[in-house]
Amino acid sequence: MPGLHSYSSTQDSDQLAKRIPLALIGRQFGLSKRELEVIQGFFSRETESDAGRRLELSRHTVHAYVKRIYFKLGANDHCSVVVRIFEAYLALTLNGSSEPSLSEDKATNLKRRPPRR
């Protein structure tokens, strides 16, 4: 399996994103369909404005989705989100299970709502 460094280009990142079952991994983290659509843009280094145009949403709405994604995945930037998605994918493929399991901390965090700002 190629190392992470081989996925540095946008084209390679897009190909990697297509191989990851985002819907399945999204259920693990409690992500909505729209949040998964925003995450797809993370793999291609899409800006919030670009994501807004692609999804026909305002940049501010996309930003609200990004904040919720960060909260649900315990991340603080786009790169951390991609790493968490990739880790969940690896766990799924290495364990051979159809549904990756959540740690207790993640399950507890999903029950709380993100802070309003």
Buried (B, 14 or more C-beta within 10 A) or exposed (E): EEEEEEBEEEEBBBEBBEEBEBEBBBEBBBBEEBBBBBBBBBBBBBEBEBBBBBBEBEEEBBBBBBBBBBBBBEBEEBEBBBBBBBEBBEBBBEEEEEEBEBEEEBEEBBEEEEEEE
